[in-house]
Amino acid sequence: MDANTLGIIAGILTSVAMLPQLIKVLKEKNVEDISWLMSAILITGLSLWVWFGILKEEWSIILSNGFAVLVNLVLLVCLFKFKK
Amino acid sequence: MDANTLGIIAGILTSVAMLPQLIKVLKEKNVEDISWLMSAILITGLSLWVWFGILKEEWSIILSNGFAVLVNLVLLVCLFKFKK
């Protein structure tokens, strides 16, 4: 496989990885075992990747990480909303 | 901030993000709310990033994603080990 195709597949996978976690949280409304610090660090890091993408004018980096930021922001809101 | 520094900080943050989750799991041994599918997709995606790094001969990509693969592999093992 060439590096570009590999990068696209890798980027899609790491971007959508948090989706099953978000769906599970929205369904079950249980968040006790999930670390909010993980979510917060991830949002900070992914946002910096978006900024990096803007500087480099790389749309694939902006879009994939921007999508992941959104998923993780909704997850972080749920972590506080469903906290017991 | 220049793009290279930004990329390094972003890479460190997204690589270590899962550490607080792993520490929480190792301490509390509760994993019911965590999605194993999230963990599995993440490991696949991160491994492809390592492969991408090898093709591009980019040590920063190999090391940061390699570290994240390790953390997520230990997490995935814990998810099955501590499952009730």
Backbone of each chain as nested JSON, in Angstrom:
{
  "chains": [
    {"id": "A", "residues": [
      {"number": 1, "name": "MET", "atoms": {"N": [0.862, -1.204, 0.0], "CA": [0.0, 0.0, 0.0], "C": [0.887, 1.238, 0.0]}},
      {"number": 2, "name": "ASP", "atoms": {"N": [0.52, 2.269, -0.787], "CA": [1.353, 3.47, -0.759], "C": [1.03, 4.317, 0.466]}},
      {"number": 3, "name": "ALA", "atoms": {"N": [1.977, 5.183, 0.824], "CA": [1.884, 5.934, 2.082], "C": [0.643, 6.821, 2.138]}},
      {"number": 4, "name": "ASN", "atoms": {"N": [0.253, 7.418, 1.017], "CA": [-0.901, 8.321, 1.032], "C": [-2.198, 7.601, 1.378]}},
      {"number": 5, "name": "THR", "atoms": {"N": [-2.436, 6.453, 0.703], "CA": [-3.631, 5.652, 0.995], "C": [-3.625, 5.223, 2.459]}},
      {"number": 6, "name": "LEU", "atoms": {"N": [-2.448, 4.771, 2.904], "CA": [-2.28, 4.327, 4.286], "C": [-2.633, 5.452, 5.252]}},
      {"number": 7, "name": "GLY", "atoms": {"N": [-2.132, 6.658, 4.977], "CA": [-2.398, 7.821, 5.827], "C": [-3.879, 8.154, 5.888]}},
      {"number": 8, "name": "ILE", "atoms": {"N": [-4.558, 8.027, 4.742], "CA": [-5.998, 8.327, 4.706], "C": [-6.778, 7.315, 5.553]}},
      {"number": 9, "name": "ILE", "atoms": {"N": [-6.469, 6.005, 5.371], "CA": [-7.166, 4.969, 6.149], "C": [-6.869, 5.132, 7.641]}},
      {"number": 10, "name": "ALA", "atoms": {"N": [-5.59, 5.344, 7.983], "CA": [-5.197, 5.523, 9.386], "C": [-5.929, 6.724, 9.984]}},
      {"number": 11, "name": "GLY", "atoms": {"N": [-5.996, 7.828, 9.22], "CA": [-6.649, 9.048, 9.689], "C": [-8.132, 8.85, 9.928]}},
      {"number": 12, "name": "ILE", "atoms": {"N": [-8.791, 8.123, 9.007], "CA": [-10.225, 7.858, 9.178], "C": [-10.448, 7.021, 10.441]}},
      {"number": 13, "name": "LEU", "atoms": {"N": [-9.629, 5.962, 10.621], "CA": [-9.808, 5.078, 11.783], "C": [-9.598, 5.818, 13.1]}},
      {"number": 14, "name": "THR", "atoms": {"N": [-8.497, 6.589, 13.211], "CA": [-8.254, 7.277, 14.489], "C": [-9.27, 8.404, 14.712]}},
      {"number": 15, "name": "SER", "atoms": {"N": [-9.852, 8.927, 13.623], "CA": [-10.869, 9.985, 13.781], "C": [-12.205, 9.437, 14.257]}},
      {"number": 16, "name": "VAL", "atoms": {"N": [-12.597, 8.253, 13.749], "CA": [-13.917, 7.71, 14.104], "C": [-13.865, 6.822, 15.341]}},
      {"number": 17, "name": "ALA", "atoms": {"N": [-12.645, 6.558, 15.874], "CA": [-12.492, 5.586, 16.973], "C": [-13.377, 5.919, 18.174]}},
      {"number": 18, "name": "MET", "atoms": {"N": [-13.566, 7.214, 18.481], "CA": [-14.312, 7.581, 19.671], "C": [-15.833, 7.504, 19.463]}},
      {"number": 19, "name": "LEU", "atoms": {"N": [-16.273, 7.314, 18.214], "CA": [-17.711, 7.234, 17.936], "C": [-18.419, 6.098, 18.694]}},
      {"number": 20, "name": "PRO", "atoms": {"N": [-17.874, 4.847, 18.679], "CA": [-18.545, 3.774, 19.417], "C": [-18.655, 4.097, 20.913]}},
      {"number": 21, "name": "GLN", "atoms": {"N": [-17.635, 4.795, 21.465], "CA": [-17.689, 5.184, 22.874], "C": [-18.824, 6.185, 23.108]}},
      {"number": 22, "name": "LEU", "atoms": {"N": [-18.937, 7.161, 22.202], "CA": [-19.997, 8.172, 22.345], "C": [-21.38, 7.529, 22.233]}},
      {"number": 23, "name": "ILE", "atoms": {"N": [-21.544, 6.607, 21.26], "CA": [-22.832, 5.929, 21.064], "C": [-23.2, 5.113, 22.307]}},
      {"number": 24, "name": "LYS", "atoms": {"N": [-22.203, 4.413, 22.865], "CA": [-22.423, 3.614, 24.088], "C": [-22.875, 4.511, 25.241]}},
      {"number": 25, "name": "VAL", "atoms": {"N": [-22.225, 5.672, 25.389], "CA": [-22.561, 6.609, 26.466], "C": [-23.974, 7.173, 26.272]}},
      {"number": 26, "name": "LEU", "atoms": {"N": [-24.317, 7.531, 25.027], "CA": [-25.64, 8.1, 24.75], "C": [-26.742, 7.071, 24.999]}},
      {"number": 27, "name": "LYS", "atoms": {"N": [-26.444, 5.786, 24.72], "CA": [-27.414, 4.708, 24.927], "C": [-27.583, 4.393, 26.406]}},
      {"number": 28, "name": "GLU", "atoms": {"N": [-26.452, 4.175, 27.097], "CA": [-26.501, 3.622, 28.457], "C": [-26.491, 4.699, 29.542]}},
      {"number": 29, "name": "LYS", "atoms": {"N": [-26.06, 5.899, 29.195], "CA": [-25.995, 7.019, 30.145], "C": [-25.194, 6.697, 31.398]}},
      {"number": 30, "name": "ASN", "atoms": {"N": [-24.231, 5.777, 31.264], "CA": [-23.309, 5.48, 32.367], "C": [-21.907, 5.929, 31.968]}},
      {"number": 31, "name": "VAL", "atoms": {"N": [-21.299, 6.773, 32.812], "CA": [-19.993, 7.331, 32.426], "C": [-18.964, 7.213, 33.551]}},
      {"number": 32, "name": "GLU", "atoms": {"N": [-19.332, 6.475, 34.62], "CA": [-18.466, 6.438, 35.814], "C": [-17.039, 5.96, 35.519]}},
      {"number": 33, "name": "ASP", "atoms": {"N": [-16.897, 5.01, 34.577], "CA": [-15.584, 4.402, 34.355], "C": [-14.731, 5.168, 33.348]}},
      {"number": 34, "name": "ILE", "atoms": {"N": [-15.294, 6.216, 32.741], "CA": [-14.559, 6.932, 31.694], "C": [-13.828, 8.13, 32.282]}},
      {"number": 35, "name": "SER", "atoms": {"N": [-12.57, 8.296, 31.88], "CA": [-11.735, 9.373, 32.403], "C": [-12.017, 10.687, 31.659]}},
      {"number": 36, "name": "TRP", "atoms": {"N": [-12.47, 11.723, 32.409], "CA": [-12.715, 13.025, 31.775], "C": [-11.389, 13.668, 31.367]}},
      {"number": 37, "name": "LEU", "atoms": {"N": [-10.293, 13.295, 32.085], "CA": [-8.977, 13.859, 31.779], "C": [-8.508, 13.362, 30.403]}},
      {"number": 38, "name": "MET", "atoms": {"N": [-8.767, 12.078, 30.107], "CA": [-8.48, 11.521, 28.78], "C": [-9.164, 12.369, 27.719]}},
      {"number": 39, "name": "SER", "atoms": {"N": [-10.463, 12.615, 27.927], "CA": [-11.254, 13.384, 26.975], "C": [-10.71, 14.814, 26.816]}},
      {"number": 40, "name": "ALA", "atoms": {"N": [-10.352, 15.445, 27.944], "CA": [-9.859, 16.831, 27.901], "C": [-8.514, 16.937, 27.189]}},
      {"number": 41, "name": "ILE", "atoms": {"N": [-7.589, 15.991, 27.491], "CA": [-6.275, 16.014, 26.836], "C": [-6.442, 15.784, 25.337]}},
      {"number": 42, "name": "LEU", "atoms": {"N": [-7.337, 14.838, 24.992], "CA": [-7.579, 14.506, 23.591], "C": [-8.125, 15.722, 22.827]}},
      {"number": 43, "name": "ILE", "atoms": {"N": [-9.08, 16.434, 23.421], "CA": [-9.659, 17.599, 22.761], "C": [-8.584, 18.672, 22.535]}},
      {"number": 44, "name": "THR", "atoms": {"N": [-7.723, 18.879, 23.559], "CA": [-6.64, 19.855, 23.405], "C": [-5.697, 19.445, 22.275]}},
      {"number": 45, "name": "GLY", "atoms": {"N": [-5.254, 18.183, 22.301], "CA": [-4.326, 17.693, 21.284], "C": [-4.913, 17.74, 19.879]}},
      {"number": 46, "name": "LEU", "atoms": {"N": [-6.166, 17.287, 19.744], "CA": [-6.821, 17.265, 18.429], "C": [-7.026, 18.684, 17.899]}},
      {"number": 47, "name": "SER", "atoms": {"N": [-7.336, 19.634, 18.809], "CA": [-7.507, 21.027, 18.389], "C": [-6.189, 21.596, 17.863]}},
      {"number": 48, "name": "LEU", "atoms": {"N": [-5.078, 21.229, 18.535], "CA": [-3.768, 21.666, 18.043], "C": [-3.481, 21.065, 16.671]}},
      {"number": 49, "name": "TRP", "atoms": {"N": [-3.921, 19.811, 16.426], "CA": [-3.762, 19.209, 15.095], "C": [-4.544, 19.998, 14.035]}},
      {"number": 50, "name": "VAL", "atoms": {"N": [-5.744, 20.481, 14.411], "CA": [-6.532, 21.295, 13.476], "C": [-5.761, 22.58, 13.147]}},
      {"number": 51, "name": "TRP", "atoms": {"N": [-5.206, 23.197, 14.182], "CA": [-4.408, 24.42, 14.006], "C": [-3.201, 24.136, 13.092]}},
      {"number": 52, "name": "PHE", "atoms": {"N": [-2.532, 22.999, 13.356], "CA": [-1.405, 22.544, 12.539], "C": [-1.845, 22.414, 11.075]}},
      {"number": 53, "name": "GLY", "atoms": {"N": [-3.017, 21.796, 10.88], "CA": [-3.551, 21.613, 9.528], "C": [-3.813, 22.942, 8.824]}},
      {"number": 54, "name": "ILE", "atoms": {"N": [-4.305, 23.928, 9.614], "CA": [-4.571, 25.254, 9.051], "C": [-3.262, 25.906, 8.604]}},
      {"number": 55, "name": "LEU", "atoms": {"N": [-2.225, 25.817, 9.467], "CA": [-0.909, 26.384, 9.124], "C": [-0.324, 25.729, 7.872]}},
      {"number": 56, "name": "LYS", "atoms": {"N": [-0.496, 24.396, 7.776], "CA": [0.068, 23.651, 6.646], "C": [-0.878, 23.634, 5.438]}},
      {"number": 57, "name": "GLU", "atoms": {"N": [-2.079, 24.207, 5.614], "CA": [-3.12, 24.178, 4.577], "C": [-3.398, 22.766, 4.069]}},
      {"number": 58, "name": "GLU", "atoms": {"N": [-3.528, 21.831, 5.049], "CA": [-3.807, 20.427, 4.72], "C": [-5.243, 20.109, 5.13]}},
      {"number": 59, "name": "TRP", "atoms": {"N": [-6.152, 20.059, 4.163], "CA": [-7.566, 19.863, 4.462], "C": [-7.87, 18.53, 5.115]}},
      {"number": 60, "name": "SER", "atoms": {"N": [-7.088, 17.484, 4.74], "CA": [-7.351, 16.167, 5.325], "C": [-7.089, 16.194, 6.834]}},
      {"number": 61, "name": "ILE", "atoms": {"N": [-6.042, 16.906, 7.253], "CA": [-5.723, 17.012, 8.687], "C": [-6.784, 17.833, 9.407]}},
      {"number": 62, "name": "ILE", "atoms": {"N": [-7.203, 18.948, 8.777], "CA": [-8.217, 19.819, 9.388], "C": [-9.533, 19.073, 9.579]}},
      {"number": 63, "name": "LEU", "atoms": {"N": [-10.001, 18.399, 8.505], "CA": [-11.31, 17.744, 8.553], "C": [-11.342, 16.544, 9.494]}},
      {"number": 64, "name": "SER", "atoms": {"N": [-10.31, 15.669, 9.395], "CA": [-10.334, 14.458, 10.229], "C": [-10.23, 14.823, 11.71]}},
      {"number": 65, "name": "ASN", "atoms": {"N": [-9.331, 15.755, 12.043], "CA": [-9.179, 16.12, 13.453], "C": [-10.327, 17.008, 13.928]}},
      {"number": 66, "name": "GLY", "atoms": {"N": [-10.862, 17.839, 13.04], "CA": [-12.014, 18.664, 13.396], "C": [-13.21, 17.798, 13.755]}},
      {"number": 67, "name": "PHE", "atoms": {"N": [-13.421, 16.726, 12.96], "CA": [-14.506, 15.782, 13.245], "C": [-14.291, 15.127, 14.608]}},
      {"number": 68, "name": "ALA", "atoms": {"N": [-13.038, 14.708, 14.883], "CA": [-12.726, 14.055, 16.154], "C": [-12.911, 15.016, 17.334]}},
      {"number": 69, "name": "VAL", "atoms": {"N": [-12.579, 16.301, 17.137], "CA": [-12.795, 17.299, 18.193], "C": [-14.282, 17.362, 18.543]}},
      {"number": 70, "name": "LEU", "atoms": {"N": [-15.14, 17.408, 17.511], "CA": [-16.589, 17.478, 17.725], "C": [-17.101, 16.283, 18.531]}},
      {"number": 71, "name": "VAL", "atoms": {"N": [-16.706, 15.057, 18.102], "CA": [-17.135, 13.833, 18.789], "C": [-16.707, 13.876, 20.255]}},
      {"number": 72, "name": "ASN", "atoms": {"N": [-15.445, 14.299, 20.488], "CA": [-14.919, 14.306, 21.847], "C": [-15.518, 15.422, 22.7]}},
      {"number": 73, "name": "LEU", "atoms": {"N": [-15.916, 16.534, 22.075], "CA": [-16.585, 17.602, 22.815], "C": [-17.95, 17.123, 23.313]}},
      {"number": 74, "name": "VAL", "atoms": {"N": [-18.708, 16.442, 22.413], "CA": [-20.016, 15.907, 22.81], "C": [-19.826, 14.879, 23.935]}},
      {"number": 75, "name": "LEU", "atoms": {"N": [-18.77, 14.033, 23.798], "CA": [-18.488, 13.032, 24.832], "C": [-18.193, 13.706, 26.174]}},
      {"number": 76, "name": "LEU", "atoms": {"N": [-17.378, 14.761, 26.156], "CA": [-17.007, 15.462, 27.406], "C": [-18.243, 16.079, 28.07]}},
      {"number": 77, "name": "VAL", "atoms": {"N": [-19.131, 16.67, 27.254], "CA": [-20.381, 17.223, 27.794], "C": [-21.183, 16.1, 28.464]}},
      {"number": 78, "name": "CYS", "atoms": {"N": [-21.273, 14.925, 27.796], "CA": [-22.001, 13.781, 28.351], "C": [-21.376, 13.309, 29.663]}},
      {"number": 79, "name": "LEU", "atoms": {"N": [-20.032, 13.341, 29.754], "CA": [-19.351, 12.873, 30.958], "C": [-19.81, 13.674, 32.175]}},
      {"number": 80, "name": "PHE", "atoms": {"N": [-20.039, 14.981, 31.983], "CA": [-20.483, 15.819, 33.097], "C": [-21.992, 15.718, 33.305]}},
      {"number": 81, "name": "LYS", "atoms": {"N": [-22.712, 15.639, 32.179], "CA": [-24.179, 15.564, 32.233], "C": [-24.672, 14.276, 32.912]}},
      {"number": 82, "name": "PHE", "atoms": {"N": [-24.024, 13.146, 32.612], "CA": [-24.495, 11.852, 33.117], "C": [-23.785, 11.424, 34.402]}},
      {"number": 83, "name": "LYS", "atoms": {"N": [-22.908, 12.31, 34.918], "CA": [-22.167, 11.975, 36.134], "C": [-23.142, 11.839, 37.299]}},
      {"number": 84, "name": "LYS", "atoms": {"N": [-22.935, 10.79, 38.13], "CA": [-23.86, 10.591, 39.249], "C": [-23.312, 11.186, 40.543]}}
    ]},
    {"id": "B", "residues": [
      {"number": 1, "name": "MET", "atoms": {"N": [3.232, 30.417, 16.987], "CA": [3.97, 29.152, 17.111], "C": [4.198, 28.562, 15.71]}},
      {"number": 2, "name": "ASP", "atoms": {"N": [5.403, 28.027, 15.449], "CA": [5.61, 27.451, 14.126], "C": [5.015, 26.039, 14.062]}},
      {"number": 3, "name": "ALA", "atoms": {"N": [4.762, 25.601, 12.823], "CA": [4.023, 24.358, 12.6], "C": [4.726, 23.147, 13.211]}},
      {"number": 4, "name": "ASN", "atoms": {"N": [6.055, 23.11, 13.173], "CA": [6.773, 21.945, 13.697], "C": [6.59, 21.779, 15.2]}},
      {"number": 5, "name": "THR", "atoms": {"N": [6.762, 22.892, 15.941], "CA": [6.564, 22.86, 17.396], "C": [5.125, 22.437, 17.712]}},
      {"number": 6, "name": "LEU", "atoms": {"N": [4.192, 23.024, 16.967], "CA": [2.779, 22.724, 17.14], "C": [2.518, 21.226, 16.93]}},
      {"number": 7, "name": "GLY", "atoms": {"N": [3.105, 20.67, 15.866], "CA": [2.935, 19.25, 15.558], "C": [3.484, 18.367, 16.668]}},
      {"number": 8, "name": "ILE", "atoms": {"N": [4.628, 18.774, 17.245], "CA": [5.237, 17.974, 18.31], "C": [4.34, 17.981, 19.555]}},
      {"number": 9, "name": "ILE", "atoms": {"N": [3.857, 19.189, 19.949], "CA": [2.988, 19.289, 21.131], "C": [1.682, 18.518, 20.903]}},
      {"number": 10, "name": "ALA", "atoms": {"N": [1.081, 18.711, 19.713], "CA": [-0.168, 18.018, 19.383], "C": [0.045, 16.502, 19.429]}},
      {"number": 11, "name": "GLY", "atoms": {"N": [1.167, 16.036, 18.873], "CA": [1.472, 14.605, 18.839], "C": [1.634, 14.027, 20.229]}},
      {"number": 12, "name": "ILE", "atoms": {"N": [2.34, 14.78, 21.112], "CA": [2.53, 14.302, 22.485], "C": [1.173, 14.194, 23.191]}},
      {"number": 13, "name": "LEU", "atoms": {"N": [0.337, 15.232, 23.053], "CA": [-0.966, 15.244, 23.733], "C": [-1.857, 14.087, 23.27]}},
      {"number": 14, "name": "THR", "atoms": {"N": [-1.987, 13.906, 21.933], "CA": [-2.872, 12.838, 21.46], "C": [-2.283, 11.447, 21.767]}},
      {"number": 15, "name": "SER", "atoms": {"N": [-0.95, 11.369, 21.933], "CA": [-0.337, 10.077, 22.27], "C": [-0.555, 9.706, 23.726]}},
      {"number": 16, "name": "VAL", "atoms": {"N": [-0.473, 10.702, 24.63], "CA": [-0.584, 10.382, 26.062], "C": [-2.032, 10.435, 26.562]}},
      {"number": 17, "name": "ALA", "atoms": {"N": [-2.976, 10.861, 25.692], "CA": [-4.358, 11.096, 26.127], "C": [-4.979, 9.865, 26.8]}},
      {"number": 18, "name": "MET", "atoms": {"N": [-4.643, 8.668, 26.315], "CA": [-5.288, 7.473, 26.856], "C": [-4.668, 7.015, 28.179]}},
      {"number": 19, "name": "LEU", "atoms": {"N": [-3.533, 7.617, 28.576], "CA": [-2.871, 7.221, 29.83], "C": [-3.772, 7.402, 31.063]}},
      {"number": 20, "name": "PRO", "atoms": {"N": [-4.429, 8.582, 31.247], "CA": [-5.302, 8.734, 32.415], "C": [-6.416, 7.688, 32.45]}},
      {"number": 21, "name": "GLN", "atoms": {"N": [-6.916, 7.301, 31.252], "CA": [-7.953, 6.262, 31.19], "C": [-7.397, 4.924, 31.667]}},
      {"number": 22, "name": "LEU", "atoms": {"N": [-6.193, 4.598, 31.211], "CA": [-5.565, 3.33, 31.609], "C": [-5.296, 3.316, 33.11]}},
      {"number": 23, "name": "ILE", "atoms": {"N": [-4.781, 4.44, 33.659], "CA": [-4.495, 4.527, 35.095], "C": [-5.78, 4.351, 35.908]}},
      {"number": 24, "name": "LYS", "atoms": {"N": [-6.856, 5.02, 35.444], "CA": [-8.158, 4.899, 36.128], "C": [-8.637, 3.44, 36.134]}},
      {"number": 25, "name": "VAL", "atoms": {"N": [-8.494, 2.759, 34.993], "CA": [-8.925, 1.358, 34.885], "C": [-8.088, 0.456, 35.797]}},
      {"number": 26, "name": "LEU", "atoms": {"N": [-6.766, 0.679, 35.817], "CA": [-5.879, -0.153, 36.64], "C": [-6.179, 0.041, 38.124]}},
      {"number": 27, "name": "LYS", "atoms": {"N": [-6.548, 1.284, 38.509], "CA": [-6.861, 1.587, 39.911], "C": [-8.209, 1.005, 40.313]}},
      {"number": 28, "name": "GLU", "atoms": {"N": [-9.249, 1.279, 39.486], "CA": [-10.618, 0.981, 39.911], "C": [-11.12, -0.38, 39.43]}},
      {"number": 29, "name": "LYS", "atoms": {"N": [-10.463, -0.932, 38.426], "CA": [-10.833, -2.239, 37.877], "C": [-12.294, -2.309, 37.428]}},
      {"number": 30, "name": "ASN", "atoms": {"N": [-12.85, -1.15, 37.055], "CA": [-14.206, -1.104, 36.494], "C": [-14.117, -0.665, 35.032]}},
      {"number": 31, "name": "VAL", "atoms": {"N": [-14.681, -1.473, 34.154], "CA": [-14.536, -1.173, 32.728], "C": [-15.87, -1.235, 31.971]}},
      {"number": 32, "name": "GLU", "atoms": {"N": [-16.968, -1.385, 32.739], "CA": [-18.269, -1.617, 32.098], "C": [-18.666, -0.524, 31.103]}},
      {"number": 33, "name": "ASP", "atoms": {"N": [-18.299, 0.734, 31.402], "CA": [-18.769, 1.853, 30.576], "C": [-17.868, 2.149, 29.378]}},
      {"number": 34, "name": "ILE", "atoms": {"N": [-16.74, 1.423, 29.29], "CA": [-15.773, 1.713, 28.222], "C": [-16.016, 0.815, 27.018]}},
      {"number": 35, "name": "SER", "atoms": {"N": [-15.998, 1.41, 25.83], "CA": [-16.26, 0.678, 24.598], "C": [-15.0, -0.048, 24.116]}},
      {"number": 36, "name": "TRP", "atoms": {"N": [-15.066, -1.406, 24.039], "CA": [-13.908, -2.166, 23.535], "C": [-13.727, -1.9, 22.04]}},
      {"number": 37, "name": "LEU", "atoms": {"N": [-14.84, -1.541, 21.35], "CA": [-14.762, -1.272, 19.914], "C": [-13.935, -0.009, 19.668]}},
      {"number": 38, "name": "MET", "atoms": {"N": [-14.122, 1.008, 20.534], "CA": [-13.298, 2.223, 20.472], "C": [-11.824, 1.851, 20.548]}},
      {"number": 39, "name": "SER", "atoms": {"N": [-11.497, 1.036, 21.548], "CA": [-10.127, 0.609, 21.769], "C": [-9.577, -0.171, 20.561]}},
      {"number": 40, "name": "ALA", "atoms": {"N": [-10.389, -1.068, 20.007], "CA": [-9.944, -1.898, 18.881], "C": [-9.711, -1.059, 17.62]}},
      {"number": 41, "name": "ILE", "atoms": {"N": [-10.64, -0.127, 17.328], "CA": [-10.477, 0.727, 16.145], "C": [-9.244, 1.614, 16.307]}},
      {"number": 42, "name": "LEU", "atoms": {"N": [-9.048, 2.131, 17.537], "CA": [-7.908, 2.997, 17.817], "C": [-6.59, 2.255, 17.609]}},
      {"number": 43, "name": "ILE", "atoms": {"N": [-6.518, 1.016, 18.101], "CA": [-5.289, 0.226, 17.953], "C": [-5.0, -0.026, 16.471]}},
      {"number": 44, "name": "THR", "atoms": {"N": [-6.045, -0.352, 15.692], "CA": [-5.865, -0.575, 14.255], "C": [-5.353, 0.705, 13.579]}},
      {"number": 45, "name": "GLY", "atoms": {"N": [-6.037, 1.83, 13.858], "CA": [-5.651, 3.099, 13.234], "C": [-4.242, 3.53, 13.613]}},
      {"number": 46, "name": "LEU", "atoms": {"N": [-3.926, 3.435, 14.915], "CA": [-2.601, 3.847, 15.397], "C": [-1.504, 2.962, 14.804]}},
      {"number": 47, "name": "SER", "atoms": {"N": [-1.795, 1.655, 14.649], "CA": [-0.813, 0.745, 14.052], "C": [-0.543, 1.121, 12.597]}},
      {"number": 48, "name": "LEU", "atoms": {"N": [-1.614, 1.533, 11.886], "CA": [-1.425, 1.966, 10.498], "C": [-0.577, 3.248, 10.454]}},
      {"number": 49, "name": "TRP", "atoms": {"N": [-0.761, 4.151, 11.475], "CA": [0.083, 5.35, 11.549], "C": [1.549, 4.975, 11.751]}},
      {"number": 50, "name": "VAL", "atoms": {"N": [1.81, 3.921, 12.549], "CA": [3.194, 3.452, 12.739], "C": [3.75, 2.982, 11.4]}},
      {"number": 51, "name": "TRP", "atoms": {"N": [2.948, 2.198, 10.676], "CA": [3.346, 1.688, 9.359], "C": [3.62, 2.865, 8.409]}},
      {"number": 52, "name": "PHE", "atoms": {"N": [2.728, 3.858, 8.442], "CA": [2.892, 5.078, 7.648], "C": [4.228, 5.747, 7.993]}},
      {"number": 53, "name": "GLY", "atoms": {"N": [4.522, 5.843, 9.291], "CA": [5.778, 6.448, 9.751], "C": [6.992, 5.693, 9.252]}},
      {"number": 54, "name": "ILE", "atoms": {"N": [6.871, 4.35, 9.219], "CA": [7.987, 3.528, 8.737], "C": [8.225, 3.8, 7.246]}},
      {"number": 55, "name": "LEU", "atoms": {"N": [7.113, 3.856, 6.465], "CA": [7.238, 4.135, 5.022], "C": [7.852, 5.51, 4.774]}},
      {"number": 56, "name": "LYS", "atoms": {"N": [7.441, 6.491, 5.59], "CA": [7.926, 7.862, 5.413], "C": [9.245, 8.112, 6.149]}},
      {"number": 57, "name": "GLU", "atoms": {"N": [9.717, 7.102, 6.893], "CA": [10.923, 7.219, 7.73], "C": [10.857, 8.438, 8.65]}},
      {"number": 58, "name": "GLU", "atoms": {"N": [9.685, 8.584, 9.307], "CA": [9.483, 9.693, 10.252], "C": [9.446, 9.131, 11.674]}},
      {"number": 59, "name": "TRP", "atoms": {"N": [10.547, 9.29, 12.395], "CA": [10.662, 8.705, 13.733], "C": [9.637, 9.257, 14.715]}},
      {"number": 60, "name": "SER", "atoms": {"N": [9.29, 10.566, 14.566], "CA": [8.336, 11.16, 15.501], "C": [6.966, 10.474, 15.369]}},
      {"number": 61, "name": "ILE", "atoms": {"N": [6.566, 10.151, 14.132], "CA": [5.29, 9.458, 13.909], "C": [5.35, 8.036, 14.448]}},
      {"number": 62, "name": "ILE", "atoms": {"N": [6.468, 7.351, 14.187], "CA": [6.614, 5.961, 14.646], "C": [6.564, 5.893, 16.178]}},
      {"number": 63, "name": "LEU", "atoms": {"N": [7.355, 6.761, 16.852], "CA": [7.465, 6.694, 18.307], "C": [6.169, 7.1, 19.009]}},
      {"number": 64, "name": "SER", "atoms": {"N": [5.575, 8.237, 18.594], "CA": [4.376, 8.715, 19.283], "C": [3.219, 7.728, 19.11]}},
      {"number": 65, "name": "ASN", "atoms": {"N": [3.031, 7.226, 17.874], "CA": [1.933, 6.288, 17.649], "C": [2.239, 4.908, 18.21]}},
      {"number": 66, "name": "GLY", "atoms": {"N": [3.534, 4.523, 18.187], "CA": [3.927, 3.247, 18.771], "C": [3.628, 3.226, 20.267]}},
      {"number": 67, "name": "PHE", "atoms": {"N": [3.928, 4.356, 20.939], "CA": [3.635, 4.481, 22.372], "C": [2.127, 4.349, 22.624]}},
      {"number": 68, "name": "ALA", "atoms": {"N": [1.343, 5.054, 21.787], "CA": [-0.111, 5.031, 21.942], "C": [-0.675, 3.627, 21.684]}},
      {"number": 69, "name": "VAL", "atoms": {"N": [-0.085, 2.886, 20.73], "CA": [-0.522, 1.498, 20.484], "C": [-0.33, 0.668, 21.751]}},
      {"number": 70, "name": "LEU", "atoms": {"N": [0.84, 0.802, 22.384], "CA": [1.14, 0.048, 23.602], "C": [0.121, 0.33, 24.699]}},
      {"number": 71, "name": "VAL", "atoms": {"N": [-0.125, 1.64, 24.969], "CA": [-1.083, 2.039, 26.003], "C": [-2.456, 1.437, 25.708]}},
      {"number": 72, "name": "ASN", "atoms": {"N": [-2.879, 1.517, 24.444], "CA": [-4.207, 1.024, 24.08], "C": [-4.306, -0.494, 24.078]}},
      {"number": 73, "name": "LEU", "atoms": {"N": [-3.176, -1.178, 23.798], "CA": [-3.169, -2.64, 23.877], "C": [-3.357, -3.085, 25.322]}},
      {"number": 74, "name": "VAL", "atoms": {"N": [-2.635, -2.417, 26.264], "CA": [-2.783, -2.758, 27.691], "C": [-4.222, -2.484, 28.127]}},
      {"number": 75, "name": "LEU", "atoms": {"N": [-4.783, -1.337, 27.645], "CA": [-6.169, -1.002, 27.986], "C": [-7.135, -2.079, 27.491]}},
      {"number": 76, "name": "LEU", "atoms": {"N": [-6.946, -2.522, 26.234], "CA": [-7.84, -3.528, 25.659], "C": [-7.775, -4.84, 26.456]}},
      {"number": 77, "name": "VAL", "atoms": {"N": [-6.557, -5.236, 26.856], "CA": [-6.402, -6.441, 27.682], "C": [-7.173, -6.272, 28.984]}},
      {"number": 78, "name": "CYS", "atoms": {"N": [-7.05, -5.071, 29.605], "CA": [-7.768, -4.792, 30.859], "C": [-9.284, -4.857, 30.657]}},
      {"number": 79, "name": "LEU", "atoms": {"N": [-9.758, -4.366, 29.501], "CA": [-11.197, -4.352, 29.243], "C": [-11.766, -5.769, 29.31]}},
      {"number": 80, "name": "PHE", "atoms": {"N": [-10.996, -6.752, 28.815], "CA": [-11.482, -8.132, 28.852], "C": [-11.225, -8.777, 30.213]}},
      {"number": 81, "name": "LYS", "atoms": {"N": [-10.064, -8.439, 30.801], "CA": [-9.682, -9.018, 32.097], "C": [-10.646, -8.596, 33.217]}},
      {"number": 82, "name": "PHE", "atoms": {"N": [-11.044, -7.305, 33.224], "CA": [-11.869, -6.786, 34.32], "C": [-13.364, -6.832, 34.009]}},
      {"number": 83, "name": "LYS", "atoms": {"N": [-13.707, -7.398, 32.853], "CA": [-15.113, -7.482, 32.472], "C": [-15.873, -8.375, 33.449]}},
      {"number": 84, "name": "LYS", "atoms": {"N": [-17.07, -7.914, 33.89], "CA": [-17.821, -8.734, 34.872], "C": [-18.865, -9.596, 34.181]}}
    ]}
  ]
}
